[in-house]
Amino acid sequence: MKKTTIFNHLGFPIKLVDWPHVKVDGELIPDVNYEKLEELMFKLLPLKPTRLSGAEIKFIRHHLEMTQEKFARWLVDETDDSTITVWERADLSPTKMSRSMERSLRMQLIGVVLEKERRKTIKLNEVMRYLSDSISKKKISPISLSAKEYFPIPDKLPKGLYAH
């Protein structure tokens, strides 16, 4: 069975659209590969069209395996670990970080993603224009993932693998 659900197990809401669900102890739950989903969210958060939330900042920091102090040093000069604490305490609300700081953070994250994927060429001016133009003034909205787009599933599934 496929259905749309809000998934909160990474600390912030993710809208899973037409997602396969499995029956566990009589309850339908999203069939999620946490490792793949975490990696995908790390790649998508820098391109999110709304402001980052405190929970998303915390997720990013944990994904990078950094303490608040190390994360603050990694970011740039104007932050310290108490600033990171304030941002993360925003939880599901947007942080109070400046737009320029958020753009800088997103650029650094894009660099990490590209380095992980061994891609050396990118038009940084295009990314900067995207970040400048696309971070809307909307407060916050969950990232929406379509199962077909991000985790293609074959039309014919082995019997018993997914709930009906």
C-alpha positions in Angstrom: 0.0 0.0 0.0 1.2 3.5 -0.8 0.1 6.6 0.9 1.3 10.1 1.8 2.5 10.7 5.4 4.5 13.1 7.4 7.6 11.4 8.7 9.3 12.9 11.8 11.9 10.4 12.7 14.9 12.5 11.6 13.8 15.3 14.0 11.8 17.4 11.5 8.9 16.8 9.2 9.4 15.2 5.8 6.3 14.7 3.6 6.6 11.2 2.0 4.3 11.2 -1.1 2.9 8.0 -2.4 5.3 6.1 -0.1 5.2 2.3 0.3 4.1 1.2 3.8 4.5 -2.1 5.6 2.3 -3.7 8.2 4.1 -4.1 11.5 2.2 -5.4 14.5 -1.0 -4.6 12.6 0.0 -1.0 12.0 1.0 0.5 8.7 4.3 2.4 8.8 6.4 4.0 6.1 8.9 1.6 4.6 12.0 3.7 5.0 15.7 3.0 4.6 16.9 5.5 7.3 20.5 5.6 6.0 19.4 6.5 2.5 16.8 9.0 3.7 19.3 10.7 6.0 21.8 11.0 3.2 19.2 12.3 0.8 18.0 14.9 3.3 21.5 16.1 3.9 21.8 16.7 0.2 18.4 18.4 -0.1 18.4 20.7 2.9 20.9 23.2 1.4 18.4 23.7 -1.5 15.3 23.9 0.6 13.2 26.9 -0.5 12.3 28.0 3.0 14.4 29.0 6.0 16.2 26.2 7.9 14.7 25.2 11.2 16.5 24.6 14.5 15.8 20.8 14.2 17.3 20.8 10.6 20.5 22.6 11.9 20.8 20.0 14.6 20.3 17.2 12.0 23.0 18.8 9.8 25.4 19.1 12.7 24.9 15.5 13.8 25.2 14.3 10.2 28.6 16.0 10.0 29.5 14.4 13.4 30.4 17.7 14.9 30.0 19.1 18.4 28.4 22.6 18.7 31.8 24.1 19.3 33.4 22.4 16.2 30.3 23.3 14.1 30.6 26.9 15.1 34.3 27.0 14.2 33.5 25.3 10.9 30.9 27.8 10.0 32.8 31.1 10.2 34.0 33.8 12.6 30.7 35.3 13.8 29.4 32.2 15.6 30.2 30.4 18.8 28.7 27.3 20.3 26.1 29.4 22.3 24.8 30.7 19.0 24.4 27.2 17.7 22.5 26.3 20.9 20.1 29.2 20.3 19.6 28.1 16.7 18.9 24.5 17.6 16.5 25.5 20.3 14.3 27.0 17.7 13.4 23.4 17.0 10.7 23.3 14.3 10.7 27.1 13.8 13.1 29.0 11.6 16.4 29.9 13.3 17.1 33.6 13.9 20.4 33.4 11.9 20.9 36.2 9.4 20.2 35.4 5.7 23.8 35.9 4.8 24.9 33.4 7.5 22.3 30.9 6.2 23.5 31.4 2.6 27.1 30.8 3.8 26.0 27.6 5.7 24.2 26.3 2.7 27.2 27.0 0.4 29.5 25.1 2.8 27.0 22.2 2.9 26.8 22.1 -0.9 30.6 21.9 -0.9 30.5 18.9 1.5 27.9 17.2 -0.7 29.9 17.8 -3.9 33.1 16.6 -2.2 31.4 13.4 -1.1 30.3 12.8 -4.6 33.7 13.7 -6.0 32.3 16.4 -8.2 34.8 19.1 -8.7 33.0 21.5 -11.1 30.1 23.6 -10.1 29.0 27.1 -11.2 29.2 28.8 -7.8 27.7 32.0 -9.1 24.6 30.0 -10.2 24.3 28.4 -6.8 24.7 31.7 -5.0 22.0 33.3 -7.3 19.7 30.3 -6.5 20.3 30.7 -2.7 19.8 34.5 -2.8 16.6 34.2 -4.8 15.1 31.0 -3.6 15.1 31.2 0.2 11.6 32.5 0.5 10.3 34.6 3.3 7.8 31.8 4.3 8.4 30.6 7.8 8.9 26.9 7.2 7.6 24.0 5.3 8.5 20.3 5.2 10.5 18.9 2.3 8.3 16.7 0.2 9.7 13.5 -1.2 8.0 11.4 -3.9 8.8 7.7 -3.6 8.8 7.4 -7.4 11.3 10.3 -7.8 13.8 9.5 -5.1 13.5 5.8 -4.5 12.1 4.2 -7.6 10.2 1.0 -6.9 9.7 -1.6 -9.6 6.1 -2.2 -10.7 6.2 -5.8 -9.7 7.2 -6.4 -6.1 7.9 -9.7 -4.5 4.8 -11.0 -2.7 4.7 -10.3 1.0 7.3 -7.5 0.8 4.8 -4.6 1.0 1.4 -4.4 2.8 -1.7 -4.5 0.6 
